Amino acid sequence: MVRRLQEERKAEKDAFEAMNREHEMVRMMIEQAREIMRGLLNNADDGNFLQISTDKVSSTFKAFGKKLSSFKVKENSPSGHFNTVFKLLIKMAERAPANADQYLVNNILNILDRL
């Protein structure tokens, strides 16, 4: 009986540690994506987003989409739910260079902050 309880405890501990590792992986992805978008806003001269070159905006959104695309999830895991939001953000980033403005960047940052 003691052995069975020890095995159950070990299995629970392993599952908990796996979930913590997965949560940390998601948190790091969110932080890295947030830093890419913040970099776009911080590079605005005199806080004027409209002065940023189209090439800079386009390359930032491509880097943002590429970073989120690199996120790998396991089937039926909690990170799968985050991946759904990441896919939405990737679609926003793909369409953004054509109509990017500070409002869109702030919306993306707000979504990342809420995750």
C-alpha positions in Angstrom: 0.0 0.0 0.0 2.8 2.4 0.9 4.5 1.6 -2.4 1.4 2.3 -4.4 1.0 5.6 -2.7 4.6 6.5 -3.4 4.1 5.7 -7.0 1.0 7.8 -7.2 2.7 10.6 -5.5 5.6 10.4 -7.9 3.3 10.4 -10.9 1.4 13.4 -9.5 4.8 15.2 -8.9 5.9 14.4 -12.5 2.7 15.7 -14.0 2.9 18.9 -11.9 6.5 19.5 -13.0 5.5 18.9 -16.6 2.7 21.5 -16.3 5.1 24.0 -14.7 7.6 23.5 -17.6 4.8 24.0 -20.1 3.5 27.1 -18.4 7.0 28.5 -18.3 7.4 27.8 -22.0 4.2 29.7 -22.7 5.1 32.6 -20.5 8.5 33.0 -22.2 6.9 33.0 -25.6 4.4 35.7 -24.5 7.3 37.8 -23.1 9.4 37.5 -26.2 6.4 38.4 -28.5 5.6 41.3 -26.2 9.2 42.6 -26.4 9.1 42.5 -30.2 6.0 44.7 -30.3 7.3 47.0 -27.6 10.4 47.5 -29.6 8.3 48.8 -32.5 6.7 51.4 -30.2 9.9 52.3 -28.4 11.7 52.9 -31.8 9.1 55.6 -32.7 10.9 58.9 -32.9 9.5 61.4 -30.4 6.7 58.9 -29.7 5.3 59.4 -33.1 4.3 56.0 -34.5 3.5 57.5 -37.9 7.2 58.4 -38.4 8.3 54.8 -38.4 9.2 53.5 -41.9 6.9 51.0 -43.5 9.8 48.6 -43.9 10.4 48.7 -40.1 6.8 48.0 -39.4 6.7 45.2 -41.9 9.8 43.5 -40.6 8.7 43.8 -37.0 5.3 42.2 -37.7 7.1 39.4 -39.7 9.5 38.8 -36.8 6.5 38.8 -34.4 4.6 36.2 -36.6 7.7 34.1 -37.0 8.3 34.0 -33.2 4.8 32.9 -32.5 4.9 30.4 -35.3 7.9 28.7 -33.7 5.7 27.8 -30.7 5.3 24.0 -30.6 2.5 22.4 -28.5 1.7 18.9 -27.4 -1.7 17.5 -28.3 -4.4 17.9 -25.7 -2.2 20.1 -23.4 -2.9 23.4 -21.7 -0.6 25.2 -24.1 -2.9 24.2 -27.0 -5.3 26.9 -25.8 -2.6 29.5 -25.9 -1.6 28.3 -29.4 -5.2 29.2 -30.6 -4.6 32.8 -29.5 -1.1 32.8 -31.0 -2.6 31.7 -34.3 -5.0 34.6 -34.2 -2.2 37.0 -33.4 -0.2 35.5 -36.3 -3.1 36.3 -38.7 -3.2 39.9 -37.3 0.5 40.2 -37.9 0.3 38.9 -41.5 -2.4 41.5 -42.3 -0.9 44.3 -40.3 1.8 45.8 -42.5 -0.9 46.9 -44.9 -2.9 48.8 -42.3 -0.6 49.0 -39.2 -1.2 51.8 -36.8 -0.4 52.4 -33.1 -3.9 51.3 -32.2 -3.3 47.8 -33.7 0.1 47.5 -31.9 -1.6 48.5 -28.6 -4.3 46.0 -29.2 -1.8 43.2 -29.8 0.1 44.2 -26.6 -3.2 44.3 -24.6 -4.0 40.7 -25.8 -0.5 39.6 -24.8 -0.8 41.3 -21.4 -4.1 39.5 -20.7 -2.6 36.1 -21.4 
